[in-house]
């Protein structure tokens, strides 16, 4: 079958007492590409999207921008400069 999503098991499927949740980590991208990636992750059933915080870009504002374009996916930052 190769890599990828199993055709008969939705994401979040329970295996015994475990729940499998998958997220996507996205590095900085231009707004058009970022919107497409976040919407695709949501449409494919991923549980979350994690955004990196490169130099000079605030992850919180990027996540807010992503939140305005999604409906149910979890959003977070995996590295935040303080």
C-alpha positions as CSV (number, residue, x, y, z in Angstrom):
1,X,0.0,0.0,0.0
2,X,2.9,2.4,0.6
3,X,2.9,5.5,2.8
4,X,-0.1,7.6,3.5
5,X,-3.5,7.4,5.1
6,X,-5.1,4.0,5.4
7,X,-8.2,4.1,3.1
8,X,-10.5,2.4,5.7
9,X,-9.4,4.1,8.9
10,X,-10.2,7.8,9.6
11,X,-7.6,9.8,11.5
12,X,-8.3,9.7,15.2
13,X,-9.1,6.0,15.1
14,X,-8.9,4.1,18.4
15,X,-6.5,1.2,18.7
16,X,-7.2,-0.5,22.0
17,X,-7.0,2.3,24.5
18,X,-5.0,4.6,22.2
19,X,-6.2,7.4,20.0
20,X,-4.0,8.2,17.0
21,X,-3.8,11.9,16.2
22,X,-1.6,13.3,13.5
23,X,-0.5,16.9,13.0
24,X,1.5,18.7,10.4
25,X,4.5,21.0,11.1
26,X,4.7,23.8,8.6
27,X,7.8,26.0,8.2
28,X,7.3,29.7,7.1
29,X,5.6,30.0,3.8
30,X,4.0,32.8,1.8
31,X,0.4,33.5,2.8
32,X,-1.1,31.9,-0.3
33,X,0.8,28.6,0.2
34,X,0.2,28.7,3.9
35,X,-3.6,29.0,3.5
36,X,-3.6,26.1,1.0
37,X,-1.5,23.9,3.3
38,X,-3.6,24.6,6.4
39,X,-6.9,24.0,4.6
40,X,-5.6,20.8,3.0
41,X,-4.5,19.5,6.4
42,X,-7.9,20.2,7.8
43,X,-9.7,18.7,4.8
44,X,-7.6,15.5,5.1
45,X,-8.6,15.1,8.7
46,X,-5.3,16.0,10.5
47,X,-5.7,16.9,14.1
48,X,-3.4,19.9,14.2
49,X,-1.0,22.3,12.4
50,X,2.1,23.6,14.1
51,X,3.8,26.7,12.8
52,X,7.5,27.6,13.2
53,X,8.6,31.0,14.3
54,X,11.4,32.2,12.0
55,X,13.4,35.3,12.7
56,X,11.3,38.4,12.3
57,X,7.9,36.8,12.1
58,X,5.6,36.4,15.1
59,X,4.0,33.0,15.2
60,X,1.0,34.3,17.1
61,X,-0.1,36.6,14.2
62,X,0.5,33.8,11.7
63,X,-1.7,31.4,13.8
64,X,-4.4,34.0,14.1
65,X,-4.3,34.4,10.3
66,X,-4.6,30.6,9.9
67,X,-7.5,30.4,12.5
68,X,-9.5,32.8,10.4
69,X,-9.3,30.3,7.5
70,X,-10.1,27.1,9.3
71,X,-13.0,25.7,11.4
72,X,-11.9,22.8,13.6
73,X,-8.1,22.1,13.4
74,X,-5.9,22.7,16.4
75,X,-3.3,25.4,15.8
76,X,0.0,25.8,17.7
77,X,3.6,26.9,17.6
78,X,6.4,24.4,18.1
79,X,9.1,27.1,18.8
80,X,8.5,30.5,20.2
81,X,11.3,33.0,20.7
82,X,10.9,34.9,24.0
